[in-house]
Amino acid sequence: MKRVLIFSVFLLLFVLNTVIVVIKNGILVFRQKNNIRTFAKNKLIKIMSKKVLILSGSPRRAGNSDLLSDRFMDGAVEAGNQVEKINVASRKIGYCRACYYCKNHAGACAIKDDMAEILDKMLAADVIVMASPVYFYAIDAQLKALIDRSVARWLEFKNKEFYYIMTAAEDSEDVMDCTLECFRGFAKCLEGSVEKGVIYGKGVYEKGEILPHPAMQEAYEMGLSVK
Ligand SMILES: Cc1cc2nc3c(=O)[nH]c(=O)nc-3n(C[C@H](O)[C@H](O)[C@H](O)COP(=O)(O)O)c2cc1C
C-alpha cells in the first residue's frame, strides 16, 4: 500500500513535470524539470568556465588598447567565462620601494593601496590579459608599476594563462616586439606561465582609431577561444 502511494506521488509529480531534487534538512524540495536543466547547465558552465582578469593599462579610457580589451571581454564572456576588467590607471598603485617588507610579512606590502586587492584577483584568475599602449617601445608606467608590485607574492603565481594586447602609433613589428618582451619578462618569472595569445594594434594614434582595425575582430575571437 505504502509503495503504491509513493509510486502514485512520483507519477503525479512526473505528470506535473516536476521532480524531487534534494532532501534538505528533512524537507523535500521540488523543482520543475526545466529549472533543473537550467540549474545543471549553469552549474556545469560555472565548473567549466575560467576566471579571466583583464588588466587594461592605458590612462585613456576607451582608448585603443582599452577598446581591444573590451572586445576580448565580449568574446570571453560569450564563451561562458567569468570575466573582470580592471582599468589599472584609475586605481591607486604606488611604486615598489624594494623594502622587502613583504618578505617578512607573508606577502603583505608596506604600501597600503589598491594593489593587495588586485593581487588577490590576479592569483585567483586562471587567465590574465594585459593590455598596454606602447610608450617608447615599452609598456606604460601604470602597468609596469602593477607588475613590480606583484613581487610581494610572485612565488604564488602558478600555471596562469597570459594574453597580451598592445597598441602603437607606428605600423611596425619592431615597436610591438620590444613591448611584448616587457610582458614576457614578467611571465617568465612565474611558474608554469603559458602565453596563449598576442594582439598587435599597429598604426593607431588617436583615441578610437582602432575601431575599424582588424585587431578588433581578432581580440573578440581570441576572447571567444578562452575555454
Ligand atoms: C608617452 C607616450 C609614448 C609613446 N611612445 C610610442 C612609441 O614609442 N611608438 C609608437 O608607435 N607609439 C607611441 N605612442 C603612441 C601610442 O602608443 C598610441 O597612441 C596608442 O594607440 C595609444 O594607445 P591607447 O589609446 O590605448 O592609450 C606613445 C604615446 C605616448 C603618450
The ligand as an ORCA input file, in Angstrom:
! r2SCAN-3c Opt
* xyz 0 1
  C      54.262     58.784    -23.664
  C      53.923     58.176    -24.989
  C      54.869     57.441    -25.643
  C      54.583     56.820    -26.858
  N      55.530     56.085    -27.488
  C      55.249     55.477    -28.658
  C      56.242     54.704    -29.326
  O      57.363     54.539    -28.883
  N      55.897     54.138    -30.512
  C      54.642     54.275    -31.043
  O      54.391     53.734    -32.106
  N      53.687     54.995    -30.419
  C      53.952     55.597    -29.245
  N      52.971     56.326    -28.597
  C      51.615     56.381    -29.162
  C      50.664     55.385    -28.522
  O      51.255     54.126    -28.407
  C      49.391     55.250    -29.373
  O      48.718     56.496    -29.416
  C      48.452     54.172    -28.853
  O      47.434     53.948    -29.787
  C      47.827     54.587    -27.543
  O      47.027     53.542    -27.054
  P      45.821     53.846    -26.053
  O      44.770     54.590    -26.816
  O      45.350     52.510    -25.624
  O      46.362     54.630    -24.911
  C      53.270     56.964    -27.406
  C      52.332     57.736    -26.725
  C      52.632     58.327    -25.539
  C      51.585     59.141    -24.823
*
